[in-house]
């Protein structure tokens, strides 16, 4: 009879690792009615109108959700936020914290978050909300889409080092690698009037569209990154502007002869030399990390020994090979694109005593053989 502390080995190999969803989107903002601090699924703009409100005169939330669907989004969740003290007052940072707390309980898995502009929220409060949300997204391995301050009218406002509105102040305290800021606002037609709205909803829809058609490793920018459902940009930008904005970690929208397009794919770490300065690199890393973390939980039922380590290497190798073949990783040869290491150098005797297996995964998202390395530690069975 086997010892009670040993774990029998599975007869079949582990299940293939499946890629996680990449564009599950959450919107948080103020609406005139609807459930409070509760993620509500919307499968189209009508779903938003039924649960919350039609486009109102004061809040960007409804317009952002509509642009999300117009630009290719297929499903989102909306969390209505309101002031605890006065339902007619603008929400505070603590009110948004309540909304984030509700997400942690009711919708732990999502990929993109947008917090559309609320004109009742002042600049200092807006920055604090973005700090909270960006750190929350980093912890949840998600990504925050930020509308640039509506007061910006050009590069001079972005580079202003004296004003609280300058990009340097906007970056303070943010999880830069998990956030991207977009400028300028777009104009939409409502009852014969042009109304400005932040671009984050449209960008979330564009990313969803690109993820389906090109893969999340493709920059959601360029001549094919058309922004639909708008009449024009609030402020025009040039190619030279786009370069200067990108150097500050801000993505711009541009009008080109063919269309209005998103022209930037930098995170808010775009002014640094970080690996994470590019949106697709950060999102690809999140996709790989979440997919492997979720797809290797089978080790919990396996003895922690060399046979299991070999199975882990094979399991992860097969997953990375598939995404390399569709173009997610750089390199003409597999060895240039990725590696997996799970052996007695990664899983030490101390870890074996703790019933843990550790393995390293390196992948080349930009240049062959320049590997970004992720470390995974999973609970597993006892050694037999």
C-alpha positions as CSV (number, residue, x, y, z in Angstrom):
1,X,0.0,0.0,0.0
2,X,1.5,3.4,-0.9
3,X,2.7,5.8,1.7
4,X,0.0,8.4,2.6
5,X,2.4,11.2,1.8
6,X,3.3,10.0,-1.7
7,X,1.4,11.2,-4.8
8,X,0.6,8.8,-7.6
9,X,1.7,9.9,-11.1
10,X,-1.0,10.7,-13.7
11,X,-1.2,8.0,-16.4
12,X,-1.7,10.5,-19.2
13,X,0.3,13.6,-20.0
14,X,-0.8,17.0,-18.7
15,X,-3.4,18.9,-20.7
16,X,-2.2,21.5,-23.3
17,X,-1.8,25.0,-22.0
18,X,-4.5,27.3,-23.4
19,X,-4.0,31.0,-24.0
20,X,-6.1,33.2,-21.7
21,X,-8.5,35.8,-22.9
22,X,-6.7,39.1,-23.8
23,X,-9.3,41.8,-24.2
24,X,-11.9,41.4,-21.4
25,X,-12.6,45.0,-20.6
26,X,-13.9,46.8,-17.5
27,X,-15.2,50.4,-17.5
28,X,-15.6,52.3,-14.2
29,X,-17.4,55.6,-14.1
30,X,-20.5,57.7,-13.1
31,X,-23.9,57.1,-14.5
32,X,-27.4,58.4,-13.6
33,X,-28.8,55.1,-12.5
34,X,-27.9,51.4,-12.3
35,X,-26.3,49.0,-9.8
36,X,-23.6,50.5,-7.7
37,X,-20.2,49.0,-7.3
38,X,-21.3,45.9,-9.2
39,X,-19.7,44.7,-12.5
40,X,-22.6,44.4,-15.0
41,X,-21.9,42.6,-18.3
42,X,-22.8,44.4,-21.5
43,X,-22.8,42.7,-24.9
44,X,-23.6,45.9,-26.8
45,X,-24.5,49.6,-26.3
46,X,-28.1,48.5,-25.7
47,X,-27.0,46.5,-22.7
48,X,-25.5,49.6,-21.2
49,X,-28.6,51.7,-21.9
50,X,-30.8,49.1,-20.3
51,X,-28.8,48.8,-17.1
52,X,-27.5,52.4,-16.7
53,X,-28.5,55.3,-18.8
54,X,-28.4,56.7,-22.3
55,X,-25.7,59.3,-23.1
56,X,-26.0,62.1,-20.6
57,X,-24.7,65.6,-20.7
58,X,-22.1,65.3,-17.9
59,X,-20.3,61.9,-18.0
60,X,-18.1,60.2,-20.6
61,X,-18.9,56.7,-19.4
62,X,-21.8,56.0,-21.8
63,X,-20.0,57.6,-24.8
64,X,-16.8,55.6,-24.0
65,X,-18.8,52.3,-23.9
66,X,-20.5,53.1,-27.1
67,X,-17.2,53.8,-28.8
68,X,-15.8,50.5,-27.4
69,X,-18.5,48.6,-29.3
70,X,-18.2,50.7,-32.4
71,X,-14.5,50.1,-32.7
72,X,-14.6,46.3,-32.3
73,X,-15.3,45.5,-28.7
74,X,-17.7,42.6,-28.2
75,X,-18.2,42.3,-24.4
76,X,-17.4,44.5,-21.4
77,X,-18.3,44.9,-17.8
78,X,-19.4,48.3,-16.4
79,X,-19.0,49.3,-12.8
80,X,-21.0,52.4,-11.7
81,X,-19.4,54.5,-9.1
82,X,-21.0,57.3,-7.0
83,X,-20.2,59.5,-4.0
84,X,-20.9,57.9,-0.7
85,X,-21.8,61.2,0.8
86,X,-23.9,63.0,-1.9
87,X,-25.3,61.2,-4.9
88,X,-25.2,64.5,-6.9
89,X,-21.5,65.1,-6.1
90,X,-18.5,63.8,-8.0
91,X,-17.0,60.5,-6.7
92,X,-13.8,60.7,-4.7
93,X,-10.8,58.5,-4.9
94,X,-12.2,56.4,-2.0
95,X,-15.4,55.9,-4.0
96,X,-13.3,54.5,-6.9
97,X,-11.4,52.3,-4.4
98,X,-14.8,50.8,-3.4
99,X,-15.4,50.0,-7.1
100,X,-12.0,48.3,-7.4
101,X,-12.7,46.3,-4.3
102,X,-16.0,45.1,-5.8
103,X,-14.0,43.9,-8.9
104,X,-11.6,41.9,-6.7
105,X,-14.6,39.9,-5.4
106,X,-17.0,39.7,-8.4
107,X,-14.7,39.9,-11.5
108,X,-11.2,38.9,-10.6
109,X,-10.1,38.2,-14.2
110,X,-10.0,41.0,-16.8
111,X,-7.4,42.4,-19.2
112,X,-8.2,46.1,-19.9
113,X,-9.6,48.8,-17.7
114,X,-10.8,52.3,-18.7
115,X,-11.9,55.1,-16.4
116,X,-13.6,57.6,-18.6
117,X,-13.3,61.3,-17.8
118,X,-15.8,62.8,-15.3
119,X,-15.8,66.6,-15.5
120,X,-16.8,66.9,-11.8
121,X,-13.5,65.2,-10.8
122,X,-10.6,67.6,-10.3
123,X,-7.1,67.0,-11.6
124,X,-5.6,66.0,-8.2
125,X,-8.4,63.5,-7.6
126,X,-8.1,62.2,-11.2
127,X,-4.4,61.5,-10.7
128,X,-5.1,59.7,-7.4
129,X,-7.8,57.6,-9.1
130,X,-5.3,56.7,-11.9
131,X,-2.7,55.7,-9.3
132,X,-5.1,53.4,-7.5
133,X,-6.3,51.8,-10.8
134,X,-2.8,51.4,-12.3
135,X,-1.5,49.6,-9.2
136,X,-4.6,47.5,-9.1
137,X,-4.1,46.5,-12.8
138,X,-0.5,45.6,-12.1
139,X,-1.5,43.3,-9.3
140,X,-4.1,41.7,-11.4
141,X,-1.9,41.4,-14.5
142,X,-4.2,43.7,-16.4
143,X,-3.7,47.0,-18.3
144,X,-5.1,50.5,-17.7
145,X,-6.1,52.9,-20.6
146,X,-5.9,56.5,-19.5
147,X,-7.5,59.6,-21.1
148,X,-5.0,62.5,-21.2
149,X,-6.1,65.6,-19.2
150,X,-8.9,67.3,-21.1
151,X,-7.0,70.6,-20.5
152,X,-4.2,69.6,-22.8
153,X,-4.2,71.5,-26.1
154,X,-0.8,70.5,-27.4
155,X,2.8,69.5,-26.7
156,X,3.5,72.6,-24.6
157,X,0.9,71.4,-22.0
158,X,2.4,67.9,-22.0
159,X,6.0,69.2,-21.4
160,X,5.0,71.8,-18.8
161,X,7.1,70.9,-15.7
162,X,5.6,73.7,-13.6
163,X,2.0,72.7,-13.9
164,X,0.1,69.9,-12.1
165,X,-1.3,69.1,-15.5
166,X,2.1,68.3,-17.1
167,X,2.9,64.6,-18.0
168,X,5.6,64.5,-15.3
169,X,3.0,65.0,-12.6
170,X,0.5,62.6,-14.3
171,X,3.2,59.9,-14.1
172,X,3.8,60.3,-10.4
173,X,2.9,57.2,-8.4
174,X,1.6,55.4,-11.4
175,X,2.4,51.8,-12.3
176,X,3.9,53.0,-15.5
177,X,4.4,49.7,-17.2
178,X,0.7,48.8,-16.7
179,X,-0.8,52.0,-18.0
180,X,-1.0,53.9,-21.3
181,X,-2.2,57.5,-21.9
182,X,-4.0,58.6,-25.1
183,X,-4.3,62.1,-26.5
184,X,-6.3,64.1,-27.8
185,X,-10.0,63.8,-27.1
186,X,-12.3,62.8,-30.0
187,X,-15.5,64.5,-31.0
188,X,-18.8,62.6,-31.4
189,X,-22.1,63.8,-32.9
190,X,-25.0,64.1,-30.5
191,X,-28.2,65.8,-31.6
192,X,-26.4,67.9,-34.2
193,X,-23.7,69.0,-31.7
194,X,-20.1,67.8,-31.5
195,X,-19.2,66.6,-28.0
196,X,-15.7,65.9,-26.8
197,X,-15.0,62.5,-25.2
198,X,-11.8,60.8,-24.0
199,X,-10.4,58.2,-26.4
200,X,-10.0,55.3,-23.9
201,X,-13.2,53.6,-24.9
202,X,-12.4,53.7,-28.6
203,X,-8.9,52.5,-27.9
204,X,-10.2,49.5,-25.8
205,X,-12.4,48.5,-28.7
206,X,-9.6,48.9,-31.2
207,X,-7.3,46.7,-29.1
208,X,-10.0,44.1,-28.9
209,X,-10.3,44.2,-32.7
210,X,-6.5,43.9,-33.2
211,X,-6.3,41.1,-30.7
212,X,-8.8,39.0,-32.8
213,X,-7.4,39.9,-36.2
214,X,-3.6,40.2,-35.5
215,X,-2.8,39.0,-32.0
216,X,-2.1,41.0,-28.9
217,X,1.6,41.1,-29.8
218,X,0.8,43.5,-32.7
219,X,0.9,47.2,-31.8
220,X,-2.6,48.7,-31.9
221,X,-1.4,51.6,-34.0
222,X,-0.7,52.7,-37.6
223,X,-2.7,53.1,-40.7
224,X,-4.9,50.1,-40.0
225,X,-5.7,51.3,-36.5
226,X,-8.7,53.3,-37.6
227,X,-10.9,55.0,-35.0
228,X,-14.6,54.7,-35.9
229,X,-17.7,56.5,-34.8
230,X,-16.2,59.9,-34.4
231,X,-16.3,63.1,-36.5
232,X,-12.8,64.5,-35.8
233,X,-10.1,65.0,-33.2
234,X,-10.4,67.9,-30.7
235,X,-6.8,68.9,-31.5
236,X,-4.8,67.8,-34.6
237,X,-1.4,66.2,-34.2
238,X,1.5,65.8,-36.7
239,X,4.0,63.0,-37.1
240,X,6.6,65.1,-35.4
241,X,4.2,65.6,-32.5
242,X,3.6,61.8,-32.3
243,X,7.4,61.2,-31.9
244,X,7.7,63.9,-29.1
245,X,4.6,62.6,-27.3
246,X,5.9,59.0,-27.5
247,X,9.2,60.1,-25.9
248,X,7.1,61.3,-23.0
249,X,5.1,58.0,-22.8
250,X,1.9,59.4,-24.4
251,X,0.2,57.8,-27.4
252,X,-1.4,60.2,-29.9
253,X,-4.3,59.9,-32.4
254,X,-3.8,61.4,-35.8
255,X,-5.8,62.4,-38.8
256,X,-4.2,61.0,-42.0
257,X,-5.7,61.2,-45.5
258,X,-7.3,57.8,-45.2
259,X,-8.8,58.0,-41.7
260,X,-8.4,59.0,-38.1
261,X,-6.0,56.5,-36.5
262,X,-4.2,55.6,-33.3
263,X,-0.5,56.3,-33.9
264,X,1.2,55.3,-30.7
265,X,1.9,52.1,-28.8
266,X,3.9,53.2,-25.8
267,X,3.1,52.6,-22.1
268,X,3.6,55.4,-19.7
269,X,7.1,54.0,-19.2
270,X,7.7,55.1,-22.8
271,X,10.2,57.8,-21.7
272,X,12.4,55.1,-20.1
273,X,14.7,52.4,-21.4
274,X,12.5,49.7,-19.8
275,X,11.4,46.5,-21.6
276,X,7.9,47.6,-20.7
277,X,7.9,50.9,-22.8
278,X,5.9,49.2,-25.5
279,X,2.2,48.2,-25.0
280,X,2.4,44.9,-27.0
281,X,5.5,43.7,-25.2
282,X,3.8,44.3,-21.8
283,X,0.6,42.7,-22.9
284,X,2.3,39.7,-24.4
285,X,4.2,39.1,-21.2
286,X,1.0,39.3,-19.2
287,X,-0.6,36.8,-21.7
288,X,2.3,34.4,-21.4
289,X,2.5,34.7,-17.6
290,X,-1.2,34.2,-17.0
291,X,-1.6,31.4,-19.5
292,X,1.3,29.4,-18.1
293,X,0.3,30.1,-14.5
294,X,-3.2,28.9,-15.1
295,X,-2.1,26.0,-17.4
296,X,0.4,24.3,-15.1
297,X,-1.7,23.9,-12.0
298,X,-1.8,20.2,-12.8
299,X,1.6,19.9,-11.0
300,X,-0.3,20.0,-7.7
301,X,-1.1,16.4,-8.2
302,X,2.3,15.2,-9.3
303,X,5.4,14.0,-7.4
304,X,8.1,16.7,-7.4
305,X,10.8,14.8,-9.2
306,X,12.8,14.9,-12.5
307,X,10.0,13.2,-14.5
308,X,7.6,15.9,-13.5
309,X,10.2,18.6,-14.3
310,X,10.5,17.1,-17.8
311,X,6.7,17.2,-18.2
312,X,6.6,20.8,-17.2
313,X,9.3,21.7,-19.7
314,X,7.5,19.8,-22.5
315,X,4.1,21.3,-21.6
316,X,5.4,24.9,-21.6
317,X,7.6,24.4,-24.6
318,X,4.6,23.2,-26.7
319,X,2.6,26.3,-25.7
320,X,5.5,28.7,-26.5
321,X,6.1,26.9,-29.8
322,X,2.5,27.5,-30.9
323,X,2.6,31.2,-30.2
324,X,6.1,31.5,-31.8
325,X,4.8,29.9,-35.0
326,X,1.9,32.4,-35.3
327,X,4.4,35.3,-35.0
328,X,4.2,36.4,-31.3
329,X,7.9,35.8,-30.7
330,X,11.0,36.9,-32.6
331,X,13.6,34.5,-34.0
332,X,14.1,32.4,-37.1
333,X,14.8,29.4,-34.9
334,X,13.1,28.1,-31.7
335,X,16.3,28.6,-29.7
336,X,16.2,32.3,-30.6
337,X,12.6,32.7,-29.6
338,X,12.2,31.1,-26.2
339,X,13.5,28.7,-23.6
340,X,12.1,26.8,-20.6
341,X,14.2,25.5,-17.7
342,X,12.8,23.3,-15.0
343,X,15.4,21.1,-13.3
344,X,17.4,20.8,-10.1
345,X,18.9,24.2,-10.7
346,X,15.5,25.9,-10.5
347,X,13.8,23.6,-8.1
348,X,16.3,23.4,-5.2
349,X,16.1,20.9,-2.2
350,X,14.6,23.7,-0.1
351,X,11.8,24.1,-2.5
352,X,11.2,20.3,-2.7
353,X,10.9,20.3,1.1
354,X,8.2,22.9,0.7
355,X,6.4,20.9,-2.0
356,X,7.1,23.7,-4.6
357,X,8.4,23.5,-8.2
358,X,10.1,26.5,-9.8
359,X,10.8,27.0,-13.5
360,X,12.1,29.8,-15.7
361,X,10.6,30.9,-19.0
362,X,12.5,33.2,-21.4
363,X,11.0,34.6,-24.5
364,X,12.1,37.2,-27.2
365,X,9.3,39.7,-27.8
366,X,11.3,42.2,-29.7
367,X,14.7,40.9,-30.8
368,X,15.9,37.3,-31.2
369,X,17.9,35.9,-28.3
370,X,17.3,38.9,-26.1
371,X,15.1,37.1,-23.6
372,X,12.7,38.5,-21.1
373,X,12.6,35.9,-18.3
374,X,9.7,35.1,-16.1
375,X,9.9,32.9,-13.0
376,X,7.1,30.6,-11.9
377,X,6.6,28.8,-8.6
378,X,3.7,26.3,-8.2
379,X,2.7,24.1,-5.4
380,X,3.0,20.4,-6.2
381,X,2.9,16.9,-4.7
382,X,5.6,15.3,-2.5
383,X,8.5,13.5,-4.0
384,X,7.8,9.7,-4.2
